[in-house]
Amino acid sequence: MRLEHPVLNASGTFDAIAARRVFGDALLERFPFAAFVTKTVTLEPRQGNPPPRLWELAGGMINSIGLPNKGLRGFLASDLPELAELPAPLVVNVMGFRREEVARLVAAMDEREEVAALELNVSCPNVKTGLVMGADPGETAALLDEVRPLTGKPLIVKLTPNATSPAAVAAAAEAHGADAVSLINTLRGMALDPHDRAPRPRPWLGGGTGGVSGPAVRAMALVQVREVRDRVAIPIVGMGGVQRGRHVAELLGAGAELVAVGTESFRDPLAGERVVAEWRRDVANSGISTPSEARA
Ligand code: RRO
């Protein structure tokens, strides 16, 4: 895939279909991202976790969304035709609770020419079994052994920061056929209900615990991208707390080829466009023009 610049959206943080309703065709004329990554699609439709689903922190937020989505059939029937109109390659993020579910999702997406690439979400912190496949190198290898033969499209494995060694999981993904890895997903965290005065206040989030994102996690993203870069040769999509063009340069410098904007789009829906403009201006001022030059 050839992309116009290195900035994508992080899965689940920019709803292009809703944005199109609000901004109309202006969204297509000024589409901020070099490729568009969908919110996670599962085999069956899901309601998601009970509310509240968000907690705002000084340095970002905690989410416990719980993968609400229309399921594979609903995605193919109603979301995919709309997403195919975006002027950027489409990356579909998929997650299964068992390997066979991921395999069915990958096989179905392989048949659709509108889908440019797949991101395997083995790192959702908000469902009980979601983490297992991505927390263990052996499980990640077994997943890739099952799904790699099913598609020739690029496969990106989205890594969890909640594993003992994300770099070991990345190495297993690479050895078993992944084309790229993306990181970081959110870090497990929790907030307590501020209205609950009991000695042991209840959690605020309906799902109990959640995933921390935003500027608070940027330093963790940087070190994990660097450690993964030291272990694998495949491209890395780096993300975690990107708010400005400067942060794109930092993740490229840590070893990423592409960078995603996530939580900042909740605060500023035009963040993608702004971050790209800032990064382009910094590049023009510095004379650096490629990610590999930025790393040198
Ligand atoms: O939907 C979610 O709760 C969610 C997902 Br799938 C994910 O991968 N990461 C996250 O922080 N939340």
Residues whose N, C-alpha, C, O or C-beta is under 5 A from the ligand:
A	BS01	RRO	T40 S64 I65 G66 L67 S123 C124 P125 N126 N185 T186 G211
